[in-house]
Amino acid sequence: MIKENYTISEKAIQILGGSTNFSSTLKVVSNENNIIICDINIEGKQAEVPKPTTIQWKIPAHNVKGVWKPTTDFAKRIQADWELDHMESRVSIDAPIINLFGHDDSNSLTFACSNAINKLELNARYREEDDYFYCFINLFTETNYPIKKFNIQLRIDSRNIHFSETIKDVSKWWETFDNLQPTSVPESALVPLYSTWYNFHQNLDEDVLEEECKLAYDLGYKAIIIDDGWQTNDDNRGYDFTGDWLPERLSKTKEFVAKIHKIGMKVGFWYSVPFCGEKSEAYKRFEGKFLTKTHRWAPVFDPRYPDVRAYLINIYKSALVDWNLDGFKLDFIDDFKWYPETKPKNDEMDFYSINDAVDRLLTDVITTLKAIKPNVFIEFRQKYVGPAMRKYGNMFRAFDCPGDATMNRIRIADIKMLAGNTAVHSDMITWHKDEAVEVAALQMVNTLFGVPQISILLKEAPKNHLTMIQFYTNYWNENKVLLTEGIFTPFNPLANYPQKQIVNANKMIVGVYDNYVSEINEKVEELDILNAKLTDAIILNSKIDLGEFTGVIFNCEGEIVRKEIFKLHKGILSITVPACGIIQLTKNNK
């Protein structure tokens, strides 16, 4: 690490804006080891709709290479204040955290807020006039109802440690708040999963699905998510018929689920939670109870109405009981938001805030379902994978990136740093059936640090593709405990994490995704290196003397190509590993 970081003092933090009705106080409740936690209270003489208020401070731009936010993907570069939009955080989108990381992967500054339910605007903007980063959190930009008291905590971490450790520590900090307690994670959330979306879209067929499940199960996949299409015969990839959730296409639903259970797989169904299509019966029933009717896909339910929430909860409860489902993919949660035509609270509503109503809805969903089946799995996808969503879901999936191994790798890492013990899944893996097996394998090896999801038509896949899938799926299953519970570290975020590693007391797995010199500085008995690229050179730079290892080298289809003794002394070592192959090194203890 280059140097000690700039320390934030209480006096450096300003509270700006608001109105004369409200007074603000900032109290430092903890200031240890370069982590400062402030308690911020805003209180009015009387209840009033608050004006936007900003919490702001600045730091000199010392050793800042880029800016990490939960869902910035490729856009982690420094941006000037005149080009940078604010990051929005609320219950169903992103998370209230920003990290400034250094050229050596060190933490320059990480700041986070305890309020993960209400809408906030956050930023860290570079100002060219003085070469400072101006950090801030905007409050009350969406609050259109009267309040009298408001409280948040602000956590600012300037420790000179690896940036990923500060992000993971924020996740642990959020868990200390009563209203952000994560739900438990069942075993069914931690198994490789077959998805119907990319290979079938809405054109589902019961007999074909049953055969696909038999193939998937034999390859190591123990769960299936039946995506969009089960509920309607309409195949326009639209949402006109959402809202009723009566199975038209998979009409013998209970019998179908029973068949899949007999194969040995768990079954989850997809639902687009907010949408109420204009051709549904629910649209007539809930006329006037929508946040918007002009959404590009379908009208959006207003969760501030108790009968709307009760209706949605009962849909999932009935499916769980009547069809014996094991889980749900609850989609499009981020479309519960304020629209230009959204109505203010009326007497039929029991919430002013849409975000508070979403919190109530999803809390009641998970409570109701777990009371019936404690090990039910609930999948959410980016961007709704923040700390509040961990209360209601136990599986977080990378946002859709079909055929894009690099993006899948980035999104898995970004989720994994914040997700704690919540299961982190890849986006569904897919590729062209005529792809070269080594190139197809890129989709697998780029996503092994998440729980694999696959969405290809297995019955049409070439034999070598199936062999490759089985090899890597078996590898993941054999290393499941390490991959889901080990200490995870991604490196060089601005270069799209060209190396990742995960380690426990005895073993480390390293993924190498580019022509990159990989530093190894952990003493372990076993070291697996994934050559997640099409070139065959793995260049290791051992920072310590690791000793002598026996190496077994596999190609992407799991064939052993050679065995060799390697001496991992301090310094550089080049190892030839086939494209998308693995070398497994075991310490020779004399």
N, C-alpha and C positions, 0 to 999 in steps of 0.2 A: 504494500500500500504506500502511496506516495508521501503523504503527510497527514498530520492531524487535521480534522475538518473544522470549519468555522462553527463556533458554538452560539446557539440562539439564546438570547436573554429574554426575560419576561418583558423588559421595557421596549424591546424591539418589535413586539407584536402589537399592532394597532387594530382597533375596532372602529370602522368608519361607516357613515351613513345612518340610516334609521330616522327616527323622529324624536321630538322633545318629550313625547309621552313615555318613551322607553329609556331606561338606564342600563348600562352594560358594565359588568365586572368581570375581570379575568384574574384567576387565582391559580398559582402553580401548586399542584397537589403532589407532584413528584419531579425530582430533578437529580437523576443518578446516571452515571456512566454515559453521559452525553445523550440521554433521552429525557426530554422535558414533556410533561403532561400537564395541560392547563384545563381547568374547569371554567367554562364561560357561561355566565348567567345573563339573560336579557329579561327584564321585568318592566311591565308598564304600570302606570298609575291606574289605568283602567284598560279593559279589553279593547283592542283596536286591530284593524288590519295592518300588519307591519309593512314598513317600506324596506326595500332591499338593503341589506347590511353586509359589510365586507370585513373579514378578518384577514389582515395582510402583514407581511414582513418581507425582508429582502436578505439575500446572502450574496457575497462576491462570487463570481463565476470561476472558482478555483477547481481545476481538474474535473470538469463536467464534460463528458463525451456525448451523452444523450439523456433523454427523458423517457422513463418507463411509466406507462399507464396500463390499466388492465386489459384494454382491447385495442391497442394502437397497431398491432400487427407489424407491418413493415415500417411504420411511421414513427420511429423512435429517435429520430434526429432532433437536435436543438432547433427550435423555431423562434423567430423574433416576435416581439409583442404585436407588431403590426400585421402579422400573417396568421396568427394562431387563434383558432376558435376555442371556447371554453369546453372543458370536459363536463358532461352532465352525469350526475350520479343520483340514483333513487332506488327504491326497493327492487325494481325489476330491470335495472340497467346499470352496468358497470359497478364500481365500488369506490368509496371515497378515499382514495389513496393515490399519491404520485411519488415517484422515486427519481432522483437525479443520480446517475451512475457515472463513475469515472473511467478514464482511459485504461485503467488496470482492473476493471470490474468492481472497484470499491464503491461503497455507498458515499455519495457526497451529501445527500439529504433525502430523507423519506418522511413525508408527513401524511397523516390520516385523521379522519374525523369519526367520532362514535356514532353519528346519526346516519345510518344506512337505509332509513325508510323514506324520509322526506327528500325532495329534490334539492340538490346542491349543485353549484358550479365551482369547479376547481381549476387551477392552472398554476404553472410555473413558467413565467415568460421572461425571455432574455431581452434586456433593454440595452440597445447599442450605445446610448448616450453615456452610460456609466459602467457598463459591463457587470451588471448585477442581474441575478434572477429575482424577479418579483413573484412571490408565492402568495396565493390567496384562496379563500373559500367564500363564495357568495351565498348568503342565506336569504330566504323569503322571496325568491324570484317567482315563485308560483303560489305563494300563500295568499289566497284571496278571501280569507275568513278571519274573524277577530281572534286574537290570542292575548293572554296576559303574561304568561311565563314561558320561557324557552331555555333549555339547557343542553349543552353539548360538551364533549371533551375533545381537545386537540392534542395529538401526539406527534412530536417532532423528534426524529432520530438522526443524529449526526455522527454516529459511531463510524470509525474507520475500519469496516469489515466488508465482507462480500455483499454486494447489493441484494442478492437473493435472500440472505439471512434476515435482513431488515424487513423485507416483504413478508416472509414467513412469520416473523415475530408480530407484525401487525395483525395477521390472521389469528394468532393466539390471543392477542389483546382483545380483539372483537369478541372472542368466545367468553370473555369475562363478564360481558353485559347480559343481564337477564333476558332482554328482548332479542338477543342474537345467539341463543343457544342452538347449536346444530342438532339436527335429528340424527338418529342412529343409522348406521350403514349396514344393511343386510348382506349376506354372502351373495345373493342374487344380483347385487349391484357391482360385484367384483368378478364377473365371469365374462370371457369373450362372447360377443353378441352378434347375431346376424340381423341385419335390417333389410326391409323390403323396398326402401325408397328409391335408391339410384337404379336398381335393376328392374323394378316393376313399375315404379310410380303408382298411378291409381289402378293399373290393370292387374288386379290380383285374381288368382285362381286357386281354389282350395286344394285341388289335387296336386298342382305344381308346387305349391307351398309345402305341402306335406313331404313331397319327395326332396325338396331343397333342404328341409329341416333334417331329414335323415342324413343327407350328405354333410351338412354343416356340423351336426352332432359328432359324426365320425372324425371330423377335422379338428374338433376341440371346442366347438361353440355350444354353450349351454343355455342360451337364452335367445329369444327372437322378439323384435319389436315390429308389429304389424302397423305400417305407417298409413298415410292418407290413402283412401280408396275403399277401405273395408265398409264404410258407412253409406256409400252411395254408388249407384251405377253410372253417374255422371263422370266423364273422364276428361273434362276440360281444364284440369289443374286449377280450378277455381274453388270458391268457398260459398257458392250460392245455397248449398244444401246443408251447411253446417248449422248446428244449434239443436237439432232433434236427436242426432246420434242413434238412429235406428239402423241396424245392419241390413243393408240391401244386398251388397255384393257378397259378403260372407254371412249369408242369412242363417245358416245352421251354426251359430257362433259357439254355443256351449259344446256341441259335438266336436267342432273343429279344435277348440282349445284342449279338449280331452285327448284328441289324437296326438297333439303336439306334446302334451304332458307324458303320454305313453312312450314317446320317443326318448324323453328325458330332458326336455328343454322347458325353461320358464317362458311365460308369454306375457307381453305387454302390448297395449294398444295406444295409438296416437290420438290425441285430441287437440284441436285448435281452440284453446280455452275462451278467448274473448269474442270470437266471431259468431255472429248469428245471421246466417244467409237469408236473403229476401225470399227464397223459395221454401223456407222451413216453416213449420207450424209455430215454432218458438218466436219467430219474427212477429207474427200476428199477436201472440200472447203478450209479448213484452214491448209492444209499440209505445214509444215515448220514454223508454227506459234504456236508452243508448247514449254512450258518450259521443258518438258520431254515427251518421248514416252515410257519410261520403268517403269513408276509407276506401282505398283502391281495391280492396278484396271483399270486404263485407262490413255491415254495421257492427259496432263494438258494444258489447254489454256494458252497462254501468254498474260496477260492483258496490256502489254506495247504497243500492236498494237491497234490503234484506231478502226479499223474495227472489231476486236475481241470484244472490249467493246460494240460497237454499236450493234453487233449481240446479245450479251447476254442481254443487256438492252431491246431490242425490243422483245425478247422472253417473258420477264415478263410483259412488257407493253401490248402485244397482249393478253396474258392470262387474265390479269386484265380486259381488255375491252371486249374481245370476249366471255369470260365465266362468267364474272361478279364475279370474285373471291373477297374475302375479305382480303386475306393475303397470305403469302409465308413462307415456311420453307426453308431457303437458307443454304445449307449444304456444308461441307468440305472446307470452306474458307481457313483453315490453310494449304491446299495443294498448294496454291499460294505461292511459295517460290523458292529459288535458288537451283537448282540441279546440279550435276557435269557436265551434258551435256548442261546446259542452256547457250544460246548464249548471248554475250554482246550486247549492243545497236547497232542497225543498222539504216539506214536512214528512214525505214518505221515505226520505233517506235518513240513515242513522250515522253518516259520516260526512264531514265537510271535505276531507282530503281523499282523493282517489288512491294515493299511496297507502294511507292507513286502511282503506277498505280492501285493497289488494292483500295487505298483510293479514287482515281478518279472514278473508276468503281462503287464502292458502294455508293459514294456520288451521282453520276448520277442516279443510280438505285432508291434510296429513293426519290430523287427530282422529277424524272419522275413519279413515282407511286403516290406520294402524290399530285402532280398537278392534277391527274385524280381522285383519291379517298383519301382525306386528312386523313381519319381514317384507312388506310390500316395497317395491322399488319405484322411485319417481325420478324421471330424467328431465333436466332442464338443459338448454344449450346457451352458449354465449349469445347476447351480452347479459342475459339474466343469470349470472353465476356469482353474485356478490355475497357478502356475509349474511344478509337477510335471507337470501334464497337457500342457504344451508339449513335454515330452520324447517323448510318444507320439502327439500329434495335431497336425495343421497347419491345422485349421479349427475355430474356436470360434463357436457359434451362440447367439444370444439365446434365452432360455428361452421356451417356448410362450406366446404372447399373441395368439391369433387375433383379427383384426379390431381390434386395439388399437394404433393408430399411435403414440400417446404412449409407451406402455410399450416398444414396440419401439425407439423413439428413445433412451429412457433406458438400456435394457439394452445397446444397441450402444455407447453412449458409455462405460458402466462397464466393459465388456469391453475396449474399444479402448485405454483408458489403461494397462491392465496387460499387453496381449497382445504387445507388441513387434512383430515382423514376422509373427507368426502371423495367418493370414487370419481376419478377423472378419466373420461373416455375420449378416444380419437373420434373425429368425424368419420362417417362411414367410408371405408376404403373401397375404391373402385378404379378400374382401368379397362382399356380396350382388350377384348378377348384374344386378339392377335398380337398383343404386345410381347416383346422379348421377355423371357422370364426374369432376367436380371433387372430390367427396367420396372417390371411389375413389382418385383421385390422391394424396390425403393419405397413403394407405398407402405409396405409392412414395416421395414426397419426404421423408417422415419417416425413411426407412431408407437413403438414398443414401450415408451415411457408412459403411455396411457393404456387404459384397457382397450384392446382391439375391438373395433366394430367393422364388419365387412358387409359389402352390398354389391356382390357380383352374382351373376347367374351361374351357379356351380355346375349345373348339369351340362353347360356348354363350354366350361373352362377346359383348356388343354391339360393333359395329365401332368406335365411338368409344373404348371401353375398350381394344381392341387397339391402336388408334392411339396412345393415351396410354402404354400399356405399352411400345410400341416406341420412342417418343420418349425416355422416361426411361431405358430400358435402353441405347439407343444413346448417350445422354448419359453414362451411367456408363462404358460401354466406351471412349468417346473420352477420358474423364478418369481412366481407371483408375490410371495411375501416380501422379497426384496424390492420388487418393482412398485409395490403399493405402499410399503411401510418404511423403506430405507430413506436415508438422507439424500435429498435430490438437489443437484446443483447444475444450473445451465450457465454457459459461458458466452461472453461477448454478444450481448443482445442486439447491438447495432449491426452485427454481421449475421443475424438470424440464427443465433445459437449453433455455431458449427461444431460444438462439442457439448454433450451432456454427460453427467455421471450420476450414479446412485450407489450408495454404499451402506453396508451394515458392518458388524464387528468382524466378519470373516471374508466377505466377498464384495467386489465392486464390478459394476457393469458400466462401460464407457461407450457412448455412441459418437462416432466421428462422421460428420456429414459433409465435409469439404476437404480439399487438399490443405491440411492444417496440421501444424505441429501440436500434438496433444501432450499437455503436461500431466504427469502422474506423480502424486505426492502422498499417497496413502499406502501404508503397509497392510496388505491383506494376504490371505492364503490362496484366494482365487480371484482371477482378473479376467473378465470377458470383454472383448473389444468388438463392437459391431462396425464393420466397414460399410457404412450406410451411403455408399457412393459407387460410381462406376469405374473409378481408377483402383488399382490394386495395391497401392503403397500406404501403409500405416506408419507414420513417423511419431515415435514416442520420445519425449524428453523427460527422463526420470529425474526428479529433483532430489531424490534420496536413493541410496543403494537398496534395491528391493530383493536382490538375491537371484537364485537360479530357479527357473520354472520349466515345466514340461508343457509344451504348447500343442494343442490339437486344432487344426485348421479345417473349417467346413466351407463348402460353397453354399449358394443360396438355396439349393435343394436338399441340404443336410448331408451331402456326401463328404466323407473325410478325404481331403486331398493330400495331407501329409501330417506327420508328427515330427516335432523337433525340440531340442533343448535350447532355451533362450536364457542368457544372463542379462538381467535388467539392472546393470550397474548405473551409477549416476552419470547422466549424459544422454546422448542421442542414440536411438536404435531404430532401424528401418526393418519392417516386417512385410512380406508380400502375402496379402490375403485376397482371395477372389472378390470380384465385384459383388457387393451386398452379401458377403460371407461373414463368418465369425471366427475369431481365434479365442479359444478357451485356454487360459494359462493357469496351471496348478503348481503351487510352491513345492519345490523339492526340499524337504526337511531332512537334514543329515543328522 
